[in-house]
Amino acid sequence: MSSVQTPFAKTVIVGHRGARQEAPENTLAGFQLLRDLGIHHVELDLRLSKDNQLVVIHDKTVDRTTEHSGGISDFTAANLAKMNAAHHFSNWDSHLGIPLLDEVLAKWQELKSIQLEVKPPSKDQFPKLAMELTNLVQLHHLEKQAIVTSSDTRFLAYMQKHCPSIKRGFVATRFSRNPIDTCKQLRCYYLVLDWRRCNKKLVRKAHALNLHISVWTVNTINAAQTVSSYGVNSIITDVPSRLAPLFHTR
């Protein structure tokens, strides 16, 4: 099916942690799968390693995605790179380390948008996170494409004050109150919303403030068509190959 002929052609598909159900999450192979599909919009997760490097991983620990155990902050980036982040992914037989954000960006010259989700950090990590994010966004010339997102309003407020040139997005969980007001207060560009909270009224109100609405995690065609009919700007999915034929991927 041609994406040009569908009524949802303006909706952009964003790979969730790469392509979470189709390749090991937050790995170079998952990001390569997106590129192979012609999708250059991605969401990934960031934490600081023991040596204060930005590494791409969702959880606080390495337990779920590798054969090891322990907190991310207990390991250097070099040690994390040696772990196999494909260990628990069925039918994947090659070794995939936990990558640095810098590695991901260096391999992806065609990036159109990247949501850099910072998992809620400790307050003492704010300055280092802000500095590393700013340095990498500038190094890779991603000032227009990069959005630093988080559910932690304290960190977003820190970014607003100390790094105002870096675009921000608020990740609203199911229980976040008044997410549009939060975006307004923090001068966010994106509202990243649980798709089950999405409705036409909310989208209209957000668009009136020039907010980009990105909804997560949408894995069925019916759900994707529903939120697209509300006018959302982008859909975050674990199964980009399933949804890409229906939606805009450029």
Summary of the structure (lengths in Angstrom):
residues: 250
radius of gyration: 17.4
end to end distance: 15.6
largest distance: 50.3
contacts: 848
relative contact order: 0.17
helix: 35%
strand: 20%
